[in-house]
């Protein structure tokens, strides 16, 4: 493999891959396996599409993964602040 790429990913790791900062993993051990299974399935879909040289499917799988990742991060941040996603759906939260 490319040692420089590996070194770069090790260095950037948690800055570009927010999984290490998500409350989903640290605050609810029972939620860890389902979370990891969902993320793994998303990665598998991306991998299969690339392996099959299906650019459209790879693009769609990547968009789905990024959208889901954004939602997971948003939920984690809301949990950290003590809110639920339904708080956001009903309007602004007053301080």
Secondary structure, DSSP 8 states (H G I E B T S, - for coil): --HHHHHHHHHHHHHH-GGGG-HHHHT-HHHHHHHHHHHHHHHHHHHHHHHTT-HHHHHHHHHHHHHHHHHHHHHHHHHHTT--HHHHHT-----
